[in-house]
Amino acid sequence: MHVRPMNEAYAREITQWKYEAPYELYNLQGEEEEVQELLHYSCVFEEDELIGFFCTGGFAQVHLGHEEGVYPNTDEIIDIGLGLKPEWTGQGFGREFLSFIIQHLQKKENPKAFRLTVAGFNERAIKLYRHLGFQAVTLFRANDIPFLVMIKMIGSESEISSL
């Protein structure tokens, strides 16, 4: 796998990806605003195929979570948002995909922790995140959907208070 910068063609391709129920929450509409936001993301390729994307910082956070105070301001935690091409989901590839992103960001940023926000119904992702060492630290609701905030400490600070 390798990372490439996002461009408009990749962003438009991603807006056409369609996830089956119950994951349709992650479907985009192809609107220009979505394309412009995706331009702040990075692409992940397997050989020459665009298989996923990721973002960091505020782009990886659920906006309504700020009102709930679930994102304390710290430079030591990197928020990660990610998406895997629908054809690649549910096949056990998520572990390799997320591990690759974490390793890429560790080399680039050297954070003390990573943080993810995941919809509470997404049991498949939650199981993967826990398997990779993320622990749930808080829960909030946005538009009647529960979201878990999960953190993975890096290095010696592996203990965190969790739900």
C-alpha positions, 0 to 999 in steps of 0.5 A: 500500500502507498499514500498519495495526495488527494486530487479532484478526480479521486475525490469525485470517485470517492463520492460515488462509493455506495455502502450497503445497509447499515453502513449507508450513513457513510455514503456521500452525495457527490456534492461540490462541498463534499469534493472540496472537503475530500481535497484535504484528505489523503488516498491509499492505493493498493498498486494502482487501485484507490482503495481508501482514504484518511484524514486527520485533525478536525476533518476526522471529528464529528462536528456535534462532538465539539458541543459535547466537549469530547475533543479536548484540544491537544497536540499530542493526539491525532484524530483519524477519519478513514474510509475503505472502498465498499468492495474491500469492506467485510473481508478482513482487510481493515486491520491491514488498512488501518495499521498501514495508516497508523504506521504512516502517521507515526512516522510523519507525526510521532503522536502520543495517541490516536483517536477515532470517532465511530458510529455506535452501530458499526460493530465491525469497525469497533471490533477492529479498533479494539483489536488494534488497541483502541479503547472507548473513552466516551460516548455522545449522540449526534442526530440521534446516532450514538458515537464512540470516541476511541483512543489508542495510546502509543508507547509506554502510556498504554493505560487510559480510562475507558467506558 
